[in-house]
Amino acid sequence: MVINRAFENIVKKSPFYAYLLLGISFQKDENVKNISIKFTKNGEIVFLYNPSVNKKPIWFVEAIILHELMHIINQHFRIKPRNKREKKIWDLAMDAAINQYIPELDARGVPLNVLIEEGHGVDNEVIFAAPPAFLIDKTAEEYFEWMMKEFEKKGDFDIEALPDSIDDHDFQSEIPVEMIIEITKDKVGKAFNMFGKKLDSGLKQNIDVILQKSTLNWETILRRFSNASIKGDKYMTPLRPNRRYDDQPGWRYEYKSKLAVILDTSASIIEEEMNQFLTEIEKIAKQDSQLILIQVDKSVTMVTEYKSGNWKDLEIYGGGETNLQPAVDLAQSKVGVEGIIIFTDGHVDVPVVKRRVLFVLSSKHNPEFIEDAVRIYGKNSVIILK
């Protein structure tokens, strides 16, 4: 079969991809489009394939297998579109992020800006989405954001006119996303450590960034943690139907959560931990939340509103003993604060918190703090950075 020969060719050509394919099984499924990914309850990865792929050129089948591997490498299974229109954009954004590293697809690729300008595929054939020439080596999230801005400029753009992806991006899973992340990141990390030097520079840099970045999905975490209550900007969007006029874009309000972020700046916090904390705080700020940042050692040392990018000029005040309670008391006195996120190493007593609380522990945390926090506030009250 073509799919078997394609598999063998990839294994011969690339030790990096060969390692990733170890343990992956192939299973027929006529309900999928070309090839799709499934994660079993045992943590195994299965490539579901439509038997029709055996009638396609071997270069295409090799490319689509690499395409699915790149979805795993880039952790695209974490992306959860909110509706069909958004899924259409995410599909192309994910494809553009990975097709640029697969020569056979990149050579036949149609840049996102061309797809948007033309508003349709080419002769209704299969389209391989590629990044604009001025926006290469970016992530799916960055391409999605860029496309959204372009659609806002056009106003009346028909998103349904965009071409379909070469796969359905239906990442089936019988285990939690967090477990998938641990399994796949560990395997990709091992493959990269052994064979990463042989990869092209662009792909090498892409994978290195993925392995370095945080695996916390703050959009999901904050959605569970708080209820957005602050009404932000009102804007027109083609992604929302107009209830009065069918041919016009709809209106959408942005709602923002108001959160207090407590940063432990005591002497026990080393530079590595502080960098971890600031990285995560910056990611929270990008989720359109209003943040009140409170620095604390044995007492509150600084209170400020934190916005994305503020880390560049942020002064850290502290270096003394640790007592989180003064910061918690201050946060609870703030009107409209829905929840409190506390970044600490846990070498301190668990504070008394009357609001929703989430403790974010550094990789060098005190395990006793976790036990106490879970006992008092529940198992979902603690996140550990790695």
C-alpha positions in Angstrom: 0.0 0.0 0.0 1.1 3.6 -0.7 0.7 4.6 3.0 3.1 1.8 4.0 5.7 2.9 1.5 5.3 6.5 2.5 5.9 5.5 6.1 9.0 3.6 5.2 10.4 6.5 3.1 10.0 8.9 5.9 11.8 6.6 8.3 14.7 6.2 5.9 15.0 10.0 5.2 14.8 11.4 8.7 15.8 9.9 12.0 14.0 12.7 13.8 10.6 11.9 12.2 11.5 8.1 12.4 11.7 8.5 16.2 8.4 10.3 16.4 6.7 7.6 14.4 7.9 4.9 16.8 4.8 3.4 18.4 2.3 5.2 16.2 -0.1 2.8 14.6 -2.2 3.3 11.4 -5.9 2.4 11.4 -8.4 2.6 8.5 -11.3 5.0 9.0 -13.5 6.0 6.0 -15.0 8.9 8.0 -11.8 10.9 8.1 -10.4 13.3 5.5 -7.0 11.8 4.4 -5.4 11.3 7.8 -6.4 12.3 11.3 -5.0 11.9 14.8 -6.4 10.0 17.7 -5.0 9.7 21.3 -6.1 6.5 23.1 -6.9 6.1 26.8 -3.5 4.4 27.1 -1.7 7.4 25.8 -1.0 5.9 22.4 -1.1 7.8 19.1 -3.1 6.4 16.2 -3.2 7.8 12.7 -6.6 7.2 11.3 -6.5 7.2 7.5 -9.0 7.0 4.8 -8.3 4.1 2.4 -8.6 6.5 -0.5 -5.1 7.9 0.3 -3.6 4.8 -1.2 -4.8 6.1 -4.6 -2.9 9.3 -4.2 0.7 10.1 -5.2 3.3 8.9 -2.7 4.7 12.4 -2.3 1.3 13.6 -1.1 0.9 10.7 1.4 4.5 11.3 2.8 3.7 15.0 3.1 0.3 14.4 4.9 2.0 12.1 7.4 4.6 14.8 8.1 1.7 17.3 8.3 0.1 15.3 11.1 3.4 14.9 12.9 3.8 18.7 12.8 0.4 19.1 14.4 1.6 17.0 17.3 4.9 18.9 17.5 3.1 22.2 17.6 0.5 21.0 20.1 -2.3 22.1 17.8 -4.7 19.7 19.7 -4.8 22.4 22.4 -6.6 24.8 20.0 -10.4 24.7 20.5 -12.3 27.0 18.0 -15.5 28.5 19.5 -17.6 28.1 16.3 -17.5 26.9 12.7 -16.4 30.3 11.3 -13.5 30.5 13.7 -12.6 26.9 13.0 -12.2 27.7 9.3 -9.7 30.4 10.2 -7.8 28.2 12.7 -7.6 25.4 10.1 -5.7 27.6 7.7 -3.6 29.2 10.4 -2.5 25.8 11.7 -1.7 24.6 8.1 0.3 27.7 7.3 2.3 27.3 10.5 3.4 23.8 9.5 3.3 23.5 5.7 6.2 26.0 5.4 8.4 23.3 6.9 7.3 20.5 4.5 9.0 21.1 1.1 6.4 19.3 -1.0 3.5 21.4 0.5 5.4 24.6 0.8 6.3 24.5 -3.0 2.6 24.1 -3.8 1.4 26.4 -1.1 -0.9 29.4 -1.6 -0.1 32.3 0.8 -2.8 33.3 3.3 -2.8 36.9 1.9 -3.6 35.5 -1.6 -6.4 33.3 -0.2 -7.9 36.3 1.6 -7.6 38.7 -1.4 -9.1 36.2 -3.8 -11.6 34.8 -1.3 -11.7 31.3 -2.7 -9.6 28.3 -3.6 -7.9 27.7 -6.9 -10.3 25.7 -9.2 -11.7 24.0 -6.1 -8.6 21.8 -5.9 -6.9 20.9 -2.6 -5.2 24.0 -1.2 -2.0 23.9 0.8 -2.1 27.0 2.9 1.2 28.8 3.2 2.3 31.9 5.2 2.6 35.4 3.5 6.2 36.0 2.3 6.4 38.8 4.8 5.3 36.6 7.8 7.3 33.4 7.8 8.3 31.2 10.8 5.3 32.2 12.9 2.9 30.2 15.0 -0.7 29.2 14.3 -1.7 31.7 16.9 0.1 34.5 15.2 -1.4 33.6 11.8 -4.8 33.4 13.3 -4.4 36.9 14.8 -3.1 38.3 11.6 -6.0 36.8 9.6 -8.6 38.1 12.0 -7.2 41.7 11.6 -7.4 41.3 7.8 -11.0 40.2 8.0 -11.9 43.1 10.3 -10.4 45.5 7.6 -12.5 43.9 4.9 -15.7 44.0 6.9 -18.0 42.0 4.6 -15.6 39.1 3.9 -17.3 35.8 3.3 -15.3 33.4 5.4 -17.2 30.4 4.1 -15.6 31.1 0.7 -12.2 30.1 2.1 -10.9 26.7 0.9 -10.9 23.6 3.1 -7.8 22.2 4.8 -6.1 19.0 3.7 -7.2 17.4 6.9 -10.2 17.9 9.3 -8.1 18.8 12.4 -10.4 16.6 14.4 -8.0 15.6 17.1 -9.8 12.7 18.8 -8.8 12.0 22.4 -9.8 9.6 25.2 -7.5 11.4 27.7 -7.2 15.0 29.1 -5.3 17.5 27.0 -2.8 18.0 29.9 -1.8 14.3 29.6 -1.4 14.5 25.9 0.9 17.5 26.3 3.1 15.6 28.7 3.3 12.6 26.5 4.0 14.4 23.2 6.3 17.0 24.6 8.5 14.4 26.2 8.7 12.4 23.0 9.4 15.4 20.8 12.0 16.6 23.3 13.9 13.3 23.2 13.8 13.2 19.4 15.0 16.8 19.2 17.9 16.2 21.7 19.1 13.2 19.6 18.5 14.3 16.0 17.6 18.1 16.2 21.0 19.2 14.8 20.1 17.6 11.4 16.9 19.6 11.0 16.7 22.8 8.8 17.4 26.0 10.8 13.8 27.3 10.6 12.2 24.1 11.8 14.9 23.7 14.4 14.2 27.1 15.8 10.4 26.5 15.7 10.7 23.2 17.7 13.1 24.8 20.2 10.7 27.6 21.0 7.8 25.0 21.4 9.8 23.0 23.8 10.8 26.0 25.8 7.4 27.7 26.1 4.9 27.2 28.9 2.3 24.5 28.4 -0.3 26.3 30.4 -3.3 27.3 28.4 -4.3 30.5 30.2 -7.4 31.1 28.0 -8.9 27.8 29.2 -7.7 28.3 32.8 -9.1 31.8 33.1 -12.4 30.7 31.5 -12.9 28.2 34.3 -11.5 30.4 37.0 -13.4 33.6 36.5 -16.5 35.2 35.0 -15.7 38.1 32.8 -17.7 41.1 34.1 -16.0 44.3 32.7 -17.5 45.4 29.4 -14.8 46.5 27.0 -14.8 47.8 23.5 -17.7 47.4 21.1 -16.7 46.5 17.5 -18.2 45.2 14.2 -17.2 41.8 13.1 -18.1 39.6 10.1 -17.7 36.6 12.4 -20.9 37.5 14.2 -24.2 37.6 12.3 -26.2 40.8 12.5 -29.6 40.1 14.0 -31.3 42.9 12.2 -29.6 43.0 8.8 -28.4 39.6 7.3 -26.0 41.2 4.9 -24.2 43.3 7.5 -21.5 42.4 10.1 -22.7 42.0 13.7 -21.6 43.8 16.8 -19.5 42.3 19.6 -18.5 43.5 23.0 -15.2 42.4 24.6 -15.6 41.4 28.2 -12.6 41.4 30.5 -12.0 39.7 33.8 -10.6 41.8 36.7 -8.0 39.7 38.5 -5.4 40.4 41.3 -2.0 38.8 40.6 0.2 38.4 43.7 3.9 38.0 43.0 6.1 36.5 45.7 9.3 38.6 45.7 10.8 37.2 48.9 14.5 36.2 49.3 13.7 32.5 48.5 12.7 33.3 44.9 15.6 32.9 42.6 16.0 34.5 39.2 14.9 31.4 37.3 11.7 31.3 39.2 11.0 35.0 38.8 11.5 34.7 35.1 9.0 31.8 35.1 6.5 33.9 36.9 6.8 36.9 34.7 6.5 34.8 31.6 3.2 33.5 32.8 1.9 36.9 34.0 2.6 38.3 30.6 0.6 35.5 29.0 -2.3 36.2 31.4 -2.2 39.9 30.4 -2.6 38.9 26.7 -5.9 37.3 27.5 -7.7 40.6 27.8 -7.9 40.5 31.5 -7.5 43.6 33.7 -4.7 42.7 36.1 -3.8 44.3 39.4 -0.2 43.2 40.2 0.7 43.1 43.9 4.4 42.4 44.9 4.9 41.1 48.4 7.6 39.7 50.6 6.7 40.0 54.3 4.5 43.0 53.4 3.2 44.6 50.2 6.0 46.3 48.4 4.3 47.5 45.2 0.8 47.7 43.6 0.3 48.5 40.0 -1.9 47.8 37.0 -0.2 45.3 34.7 -0.6 45.4 31.0 1.0 43.2 28.3 4.6 44.4 27.7 5.0 45.9 31.1 7.6 43.3 32.1 10.2 45.3 30.1 10.2 48.1 32.7 9.0 46.3 35.7 11.0 46.8 38.9 11.0 44.0 41.4 10.8 45.0 45.1 11.3 42.6 47.9 14.0 40.2 49.1 12.9 39.8 52.6 10.9 37.1 54.5 7.6 35.8 53.1 4.0 36.4 54.2 1.4 36.3 51.5 -1.5 37.3 53.7 -1.0 41.2 53.5 -1.2 40.9 49.7 -4.3 38.7 49.8 -6.0 41.1 52.2 -5.3 44.0 49.9 -6.5 42.1 46.8 -9.8 41.2 48.6 -10.3 44.9 49.4 -10.3 45.8 45.8 -13.7 46.4 44.3 -14.6 44.1 41.3 -11.7 41.7 41.7 -13.2 38.3 40.7 -10.2 36.1 41.7 -6.7 36.0 42.9 -3.7 34.3 41.2 -0.7 33.8 43.5 2.8 33.1 42.1 5.0 31.6 44.8 7.6 28.9 45.5 5.5 27.7 48.5 8.1 28.3 51.2 5.4 30.2 53.2 2.2 29.5 55.1 -0.9 29.1 52.9 -2.9 32.3 53.2 -6.6 32.7 54.1 -8.4 33.6 50.8 -12.1 34.3 50.6 -12.2 34.8 46.8 -11.5 32.4 44.0 -7.8 31.6 44.2 -5.3 29.9 42.0 -1.8 29.1 43.3 0.9 28.9 40.6 4.0 27.1 42.0 7.5 27.3 40.6 9.3 24.2 39.5 11.4 24.4 42.7 8.3 24.5 44.9 7.7 23.3 48.5 5.5 20.2 48.2 4.1 20.7 51.7 2.5 23.9 50.5 0.7 22.0 47.7 -0.7 19.5 50.2 -2.1 22.2 52.4 -3.5 24.3 49.5 -5.2 21.3 48.0 -6.7 20.3 51.3 -8.1 23.8 52.0 -9.0 25.0 48.5 -9.3 21.8 46.4 -7.2 20.0 43.8 -8.0 22.6 41.1 -6.5 25.4 43.1 -2.9 24.6 42.3 -0.8 24.7 39.1 2.9 23.7 39.0 5.3 25.2 36.4 7.8 23.0 34.8 
